């Protein structure tokens, strides 16, 4: 039984490593859009006293998350075409991820977690899609955001610190590749 479990784990790790290498191959070409989930931050929801203007009231990156964000930036610099533009949710953990990985980002409220109100939620997704469809640079375009936003845009999940490489397809996005940062 132990052999079966060990074999299954090795297969999963090998598949993950292969997907990550395929993702880097795409990013070396440039001209790609990356949805990047913020680095590791403890907790699952915002504190009751949450205030978008005060980082002290929000979930923040852990020390491991800060290290992960720095690693992301170093790997992007070493393995990908230049990063041309970086947008980030207004939440402190996404802004800190962008700062540590890429030196900073433009705040873009549409990358905040999707609103509960369906009309506002739809407007957020449309605003993100306009940015993605309008991108025509030669480097890569990074959008630092949250799990819920990635799910709303792609229908798929992402780990903390995972990069999901996407391209427009029809009315939505197609996932072209992934990079997992441990």
N, C-alpha and C positions, 0 to 999 in steps of 0.2 A: 504494500500500500504506500509506503514511504517513497518508493521509486516512482510510482505513478504521480504522486503529488509533486515530487522534485522535478520530474520530466515536464509536467504541466506548467510549473513556475518558470522553468528554463525556456519553454516555448513562448510563453507570454512575454518574458523579458526580451527574447530575440525579436519577436514581432514588433515590440515597442521600439527597440533600438533601430530596426529597419525602417519603421515609419518616421522616426526622428531623422535619420539620414536622408530619406527621401524629401522631408521638409526642408532640410538645409540645402539640398540640391536646388529646390525651387527658389529659395531666397538668394542663392548665389547669382541667379539670373537677374534679380531686381524686378521692379515693376509689379510687386505683389502686395496684397493687402493682408495684414495680420491682425486678428483679434487676439489680444493678449490678456488673459485673466490675471488680476493682481497677484503678487507674490503672497506667500503664506501669512495669514493673519488669524490669530486665535478667535474663536467664537463663531456663531452661526447667524446672529442677527445683531442689529444695531442696539445700543443701550436705549433705555426709555427716554433719557434726556438728550437724544441725538440732535445735533445742530450742524448743518452742512458747513457753517462758517467756523466751527470750533473743533479742531482735531482732538482735543481732550475729551470730547463727547462721542467719539467714533471708534470703531475697531481699527487698530493700527497694525502695521507689520510687526511680526515677532523678530527677534534677532536672527533666527533662521531665515525668515522671509526677507530681511535686509540683505543677508548673504546671498540668497537665491536671486534677488533682483540684480545685485552686482554681477553675479555669474551670468545672468541673461545678457546683460549689456556687453560683457567681455566676449561671450560667444557670438553675439550678433556682430560685434566689431571684427572678430576673427574669421567668421564663417559665412557671412552674408554680404550681399551688395550693400552699399551705404544706406542708412536709414534717412529718407528724405523728409518725412514729416511724422510727428507724433501728436496724437490727440489723446486726451484722458478724461475720464469721468471726473467730477468735481470732488469725489470722496478722497479723503487724505491717504488711504492705503493705495489707491490707484495713482495718485499724484506722486507719492513717494516711490512707488515701483518705477514710474516713468523717470523720475529724477535720478534714482540710483542706477538704472539701466541705460538711459539715453541722455541724461543731463537735463531733462525737463520735458514739458509738453504744454500744448495749448489746452486749456480747459474747454470741454465740450459737454454741456449738460445733457445732451441726448444720450450720452454713454453711461449716465447714472442708471441704477437699476430701473427697469420699466415701472411706470406708474401703475397704481391699482385701477385708476380710471381708464377705461378702454379707449376713449378718444385721445387722451394725452399719451397713452402708451403707443397708439398707432402713429401719432405725430413724431414721437421719439424715434421709432423704427424708421419712418420715412426720412427723417433728418439724417440718420446714420447712413441709410442707403444712398441718399443724394451725395454725401461725402465720398462714399466708396465708388459709386458710378462716375463721379466727377474727377476722380484721381487719374492723372495722366503723367506722373513723374517717372523718372528712370530708376530711382531708388525704391526702397520698400516703404510702405505706409503702415504705421503701427497705430492701433487703437487700443488703449489700455482700459479695460472695462471689467465687468462682473459676470459671474456665472449666469445670472438671469438674463442679462443682455445677450450673451453668446447663445443661450438657448432660444431666445426670442428670434434671433437673426438666422440661426442655422438648424434649430431643432435638435441640437446635440449638446452634450455636456462637455466641460473642460475642467481639469484639475487646477488647483491654485498654481499659478506660474506657467500654465500651458499656453502655447501659441497655436492658434488655429488659423491656417492659411486659407483664405477664401477668394472666390471670384464671383462676379455677378452672373446669374443664370436665370433667365426669365424675370419673374418678379422678385426673386429671392437671391440667395447665395448658395454656391456649391462649395463644399469643403474640399480643398485640393491637397491638403497635407496637414501634419501636426508635428509639433516639437515639444517634447516633454523635458522640463528642467527639474532635476531632482534636488 
